[in-house]
Amino acid sequence: MKRILMVLALLAGTVFLATPASAETPPPAEDVTQVAETVVDAPAPEPVTTEPVVEPTAPVVEETPPPAEPIAKVDTKQPKTLTTTTPPEFEKYEVEICWTMDKSDGVEGTYEWPQTRSSTCTPAPTCGKVIEIQRDLYWIESQDDEDYLASLDVLNSPADDAQLSPHGYYSKVFTGPACDKPVTAAAPMFIDPTCDNNVQDYTVPTIEGIEWQRVEPREDIWPKIGLTAIAKDGYEVVGQDTFWHTYPALKTAAECNPVDHKPTDKGIGTPAALSEDTLPDTGAPAGGVAVLGALMVVAGLGTLRLLKRL
């Protein structure tokens, strides 16, 4: 109801303001009481229930955080510094190489082919041999020259090493000593004991270029004895040079006189000396012979005499 009255009042005010001012007398106002009564008699409007206006709100959108950027791995090692170096300039040098001629004419200053690289410029040929070498000097001016020289083992002609500019070359002949004259040793004669000659002895042959030497005496192998032929200067013993012999035991009186132990007219025999003049003195009994004695019966007396030679 109040709202209706207020609307009416506003309408009235609007009409008043819109009417221009004039001298005319305004029309008589209507009976407000009647209007009011009329308005009052109108049925009361139903109460208007106003609901609170709810301002629309924007939907809440949850923002998804962007994915985290991967953490870069930190390299704790010191970075390598790449350096470039310029190789040093090749230094020219000179080298000496010697070559052995496969066949030599024995004349220095001449050159025969092929030639084989030698480990020495001063060879030592054996007896009766002749070796001729060619000596060269080379200038090595580059790595290619050095590699090429290292690959050379045989020269078949002067063209093989021409690119190395050989110079200062010459040939030299080396002659070995004269070879020893070959000699052959004949076997010594070993003398076994007998009743006529109760000795252990030997004799050696006389041969040009040979001297004899007894093998070192050894009591543990006696009565075995050895003699060796030694070559003199300028000679070489070929073939067998050492000869061995085992002596039988010395004869006894019982062996030589088995009946009455009487000596024969010749007797058992006095042990002869070994060929000591032929052999060097070794400090031991010559021939290793120790004659223990020869027993002899003295006629009519039965006396024994011991002959002993050390």
Buried (B, 14 or more C-beta within 10 A) or exposed (E): EEEEEEEEEEEEEEEEEEEEEEEEEEEEEEEEEEEEEEEEEEEEEEEEEEEEEEEEEEEEEEEEEEEEEEEEEEEEEEEEEEEEEEEEEEEEEEEEBBBBBEEBEEEEEEBBBBBEEBEEBEBEBEEEBEBBBBBBBBEBBEEEBBEBBEEBEEBEEEEBBEEBEBEEBEBBBBBBEEEBEEBEBBEBEBBBBBBEBBBBBBEBEEBEBBBBBBBEBEEEEBBEBBBBBBBBEEBEBEEEBEBEBEBEEBBBBEEBBEEEEEBEEEBBBEBBEBBEEBBEEBEBBBBBBBBBBBBBBEEEEEEEEEBEBE
